[in-house]
Amino acid sequence: MVPSWFSDLPSALYQTRSGRAIVGDSLELLQRIPEGSVDLVVTSPPFALQRQKDYGNKPQEEYVDWLTRFAREVHRVLKETGNFVLDLGGAYEKGRPVRSLYNFRVLLRFCDELDFRLAEEFFWYNPAKLPSPIEWVNKRKIRAKDAVNTVWWFSKSDNPKADVRNVLAPYSARMRKLLKDPEGFYSAKKRPSGHDISMGFDKDNGGAIPSNLLENPNTESNSQYLRYCKTAGISGHSARFPAELPRFFIKFLTQPGDVVLDIFAGSNTAGRAADELDRAWLAFELDHAFLAASAFRFVTDLEEEAVRDLFARLQAWRDAGLMLHGGRLDQHPERNGSPRATALPVVRAEQLDLVNL
Ligand SMILES: C[S@@+](CC[C@H](N)C(=O)[O-])C[C@H]1O[C@@H](n2cnc3c(N)ncnc32)[C@H](O)[C@@H]1O
């Protein structure tokens, strides 16, 4: 179910029936994708934070130029109906209680220079976010907690693929009451203005139109991914987005079989969501270890030893071309018998159902 051009890309670290996780610099990998072939790029780049994190943040001054180089390629690979969703956290100027404007500069630059449209601005509200920066929020108490990320939804044309009916939110208690008993609801709540509000409001559309404020706590502390990371003796990726974020945009902006790409994949949250939703997906990530650990999102019911073994092999098997599907890990058929494959370590066939090499 993957498009034929997937086979022109460098070999994947692991792959499923519908997606490929590839280690590399996405600026180079993007150039290997044919023009106009991707439906959705959903991603969260390293942010322009002042404190250098373990995943390679750029200083704020260089940041917009740096990110624009990727976005130019994203624009090229998107279909005319394609979408680009970019999650950007806010930041402060160094040593000052003054907000950086970098996320707004990114927005203006992409629209002015690259001809992206701002289809709509979204905001991801994370109620579980810890107060920061400590100096302004906790110590001096002169700023409020920053709990919202800007999520820019760009499109290549004015009318990109989008269907809000795929992401309807649960009705409010008030709306459920109205749907249950429209007559009673309207007569009890007649408006003083005399406006007739009864027309059409009592139609059950299966849910409410969602707003552009997405509330996701990002508390994944008990997930299989983190548990397996712990077992493998590594810490989980420190800047993951909640699965619900990519899931929302994948459902909203694509259909089954469409191509979804994350160019800063980290722990491959987006690839996993796309896989569950039967979209073809690509995950590009510079850091081999991050991508190796992201395979934990795709396997289930592993004994502790098998987890460690899987990680060790994914770490060691650069370019091995592993195939993961339905919790099974196989060697990619195209690689059978290749010299690289025969050099691979012994496999634990009994636990992972591996092809014995
Ligand atoms: C904010 S994290 C993404 C986290 C991801 N959304 C998740 O849920 O795990 C950004 C990632 O971009 C990766 N990265 C930075 N520069 C890159 C590049 N040039 N090509 C590919 N990945 C890159 C970093 O290694 C880091 O893992």
The ligand as a Gaussian input file, in Angstrom:
#p B3LYP/6-31G(d) Opt

LIG

0 1
 C       11.005000      18.141000      18.841000
 S       11.750000      16.663000      18.325000
 C       10.405000      15.781000      17.572000
 C        9.687000      14.871000      18.531000
 C        8.565000      14.082000      17.894000
 N        7.459000      14.937000      17.490000
 C        8.041000      13.035000      18.863000
 O        6.857000      13.008000      19.157000
 O        8.864000      12.232000      19.336000
 C       12.709000      17.145000      16.946000
 C       13.583000      16.044000      16.347000
 O       14.175000      16.531000      15.137000
 C       15.418000      15.839000      14.966000
 N       16.208000      16.573000      13.964000
 C       16.913000      17.721000      14.130000
 N       17.472000      18.096000      12.971000
 C       17.111000      17.168000      12.036000
 C       17.372000      17.005000      10.638000
 N       18.130000      17.867000       9.970000
 N       16.829000      15.945000      10.008000
 C       16.079000      15.039000      10.685000
 N       15.785000      15.149000      11.999000
 C       16.301000      16.198000      12.672000
 C       15.996000      15.808000      16.354000
 O       16.971000      14.772000      16.487000
 C       14.753000      15.567000      17.205000
 O       14.578000      14.195000      17.508000

